[in-house]
């Protein structure tokens, strides 16, 4: 298992967009806009690979000088529960610390709150609907 930062518009980035679409967007009847993908040039794009095959991914978006927002966490469905999400999160947190950030926040899908809680994230505020499904804001001081 290799964890790495992915370059925007690379072959690996295309794999990442395809994975996020198939796991996160397509089931909700949603797609990515070109503008949305273009904005990701500024994000930290992270992938977990087995040889050249992407098995999981996430991205970090700058909120302010101290905070990053975790977005678009996805792991291939047959591999969920095998620790890939956990190692992606640890890697993302280490990158955030190395770049001088002190907090990660996210809009966690309600069905993922238990996963993030086990990694030390706390819920903030009440449940809300985003992209048609329940979410909760979570955060962690690094």
URWOLIN-V632069 format. One record per residue. N is the residue number from 1. SS is DSSP state (H for helix, E for strand, C for the rest). OMEGA is omega in degrees with one decimal (999 if undefined). BURIAL is 1 if it has 16 or more other ideal C-beta (glycine too) atoms within 10 Angstrom, else 0. Layout:
n->[N;N]
ss->[SS;SS]
omega->[OMEGA;OMEGA]
burial->[BURIAL;BURIAL]
//
This chain:
n->[1;2;3;4;5;6;7;8;9;10;11;12;13;14;15;16;17;18;19;20;21;22;23;24;25;26;27;28;29;30;31;32;33;34;35;36;37;38;39;40;41;42;43;44;45;46;47;48;49;50;51;52;53;54;55;56;57;58;59;60;61;62;63;64;65;66;67;68;69;70;71;72;73;74;75;76;77;78;79;80;81;82;83;84;85;86;87;88;89;90;91;92;93;94;95;96;97;98;99;100;101;102;103;104;105;106;107;108;109;110;111;112;113;114;115;116;117;118;119;120;121;122;123;124;125;126;127;128;129;130;131;132;133;134;135;136;137;138;139;140;141;142]
ss->[C;E;E;E;E;E;C;C;C;C;H;H;H;H;H;H;H;H;H;H;H;H;H;H;H;H;H;H;C;C;C;C;C;H;H;H;H;H;H;H;H;H;C;E;E;E;E;E;E;E;C;C;E;E;E;E;E;E;E;E;E;E;E;E;C;C;E;E;E;E;E;E;E;E;E;C;H;H;H;C;C;C;C;H;H;H;H;H;H;H;H;H;H;H;H;H;H;H;C;C;C;C;E;E;E;E;E;E;E;H;H;H;H;H;H;H;H;H;C;C;C;E;E;E;E;E;E;E;E;E;C;C;E;E;E;E;E;E;E;E;E;C]
omega->[179.7;176.5;179.9;172.7;-176.6;175.5;177.5;179.4;175.8;175.5;179.1;176.9;177.8;176.5;-178.9;179.3;179.3;-179.9;-179.4;177.8;-175.2;-176.6;-170.6;-172.3;-175.3;179.4;179.4;-178.9;-177.6;176.5;174.5;171.4;177.6;179.3;179.0;179.8;178.0;178.9;-178.5;174.9;-177.7;-176.1;171.3;-175.1;-172.4;178.0;174.5;-173.6;166.7;-168.4;-179.5;-176.0;177.4;-179.8;179.5;-178.8;171.5;173.5;179.2;-179.3;179.1;175.0;175.5;-173.2;-179.0;-167.3;171.5;176.1;174.5;179.8;167.7;174.3;-180.0;174.6;178.9;-171.4;179.1;-177.1;179.5;-178.7;-178.4;175.5;-178.7;178.3;179.9;-179.6;174.7;-179.3;179.0;178.4;179.5;179.0;178.3;176.8;179.6;178.5;-179.1;-179.8;173.8;177.7;-175.8;-177.4;170.4;175.1;176.9;166.6;-175.9;172.1;-175.4;-178.8;178.6;-175.8;179.3;178.3;-178.1;177.6;178.7;180.0;174.9;178.4;179.6;176.0;-179.5;176.2;-174.5;176.1;176.9;179.7;175.8;-174.8;173.7;-178.8;-178.6;177.1;173.5;175.8;176.7;179.5;177.0;171.4;-178.8;999]
burial->[0;0;1;0;0;1;0;0;0;0;0;1;1;0;1;1;1;0;1;1;1;0;1;1;1;0;0;0;0;0;0;0;0;0;0;0;0;0;0;1;0;0;1;1;1;1;1;1;1;0;0;0;0;1;1;1;1;1;1;1;1;0;0;0;0;0;1;1;1;1;0;1;1;1;1;1;0;0;0;0;0;0;0;1;1;0;0;1;1;0;1;1;1;0;1;1;0;0;0;0;1;0;0;1;1;1;0;1;1;0;0;1;1;0;1;1;0;0;0;0;1;0;0;0;0;0;0;0;0;0;0;0;0;0;1;1;1;1;1;1;0;0]
//
